[in-house]
């Protein structure tokens, strides 16, 4: 029997106990490395009025809490991947026969142990956003809805998700929850448009329109509006999105692009998109999780500082919690060091203190 604390973290003394070990037990005890620590946070954090709580799971993946409602967005619980030119927009853009996507970030949530999830939002059908593992787990363990554009919804149906749990969306739609209204807007993900997974059968099938492939989700609450743009590439159409909505915070992909490819927004283009949307706070994501597109987010901080000192950047860390608007000025997230738990009266500095 595993000995874990109330947060689901393995007790250190248990690791020192001699016992039989198998591969299955090792995986059960050590994966995910954070246990259910963040699951516990999501369930037990009291979301105050006028605030929205966001957890970055690394890569494109987010947990969101407003009031009692909990949402996931583009959650990826899978391993490193190989994509091939037959069905990959990135390979087709570059001419690469195949590409390795080696995962760097830790899996910080246990997708089988959520207490409550109201909806999973999927911006597009790439496997690190429309994740087989996450969908299968939530289908079994929660009553959540799956919100996705047409092509992703087709993928979900192929995985056995019933129609009554799928909310198929397009730009212009709005989905109302108790504490949040989610506006669905245009997106401009050219790589997703070229990716054939989820398209009609037949090698010569015409690709769908962009509105069927990728969308932007804008979460509107009494805390303000947060736009998640998924893997969109730069497009001046975001200026129109910004005119149609008052957007406070943009969460957008960013990363290194080797010569001959444009998989992620450059730091400058993420800044341009955020300006076009009218936002005053930017949180980059996705720069951390694939080895081939990894980059230092300091470049974005420099660009914003030099071009618009009034705009703010927030650089999160994997597993960190961000509260908007409270944390808009933090600059860089710092993990807790638990100093508040220290008690000098109980400290044992030497053996003589026993």
Secondary structure, DSSP 8 states (H G I E B T S, - for coil): ---B-TTS-B-HHHHTS-----HHHHHHHHSSTTTTHHHHHHHH----TT-EEEEEEETTEEEEEETTEEEEES------EEEETTT-HHHHHHT-SEEEE-B-S---S-TT--S---EEEESS-STTTS-HHHHHHHHHH---EEEE-HHHHHHHHHTT--GGGEEE--TT-EEE-SS-EEEEE----HHHHT--TTS-SSTT-----HHHH--EEEEEETTEEEEE-TT----TTHHHHHHHS---EEEEE-----TT---S--HHHHHHHHHHHT-SEEEEESTTTBGGG---THHHHHHHHHH-TTSEEEB--TT-EEEETTTTT-SB------GGG--GGG---SGGG-
